[in-house]
């Protein structure tokens, strides 16, 4: 529920988020970043 103070709507962080946080997202980000770094390293080593 929203609580009205002045003309603004004030919500708790959980209400404002309106979703759940999944831990898998950080693993996908970390793994994909590592794969990109490896791919660039391989591309650099093969071009030199």
N, C-alpha and C positions, 0 to 999 in steps of 0.2 A: 504494500500500500504506500502511496506517496503522502508525504506530510507537507502541507503548505505553510511556508514561512515567507513572509513578504510575497512578492509575486512569483518567486522561484519555486521550483519543485525540488525537494530534497529527498534523495533515495540513499539507501545503504549501498555499499559496494556490491553486495550480492544481488540486490535488486537491479542495479544498473547494468551489471554484467549480462544478465539474462541468458546464461548458458553455463555449462560446466567446463572446467579446465582439464584437459587431458594431458597426461605426462608424456604420451607418445609423440607429441608435436616436437618437443625439444630433442628427442632422439632422432627423428626424421631430419630436423634442421642440422644437427651435429653430423650425422652420417652423410647427408648430401653435401655439406660444406667440405668435409674431409675428402669425399670423392672428387669434388671440383678441384681441390688443391692437388690431389694426386694426378688428375687428368692434365692440369696445366704443367705440372712437373714433368710428366712423361712427354708431353708435347714439346716442352723446352729442351729436354735432353735429346730427343730424336732430331730436333732441328739444328742442334749445334754440332 
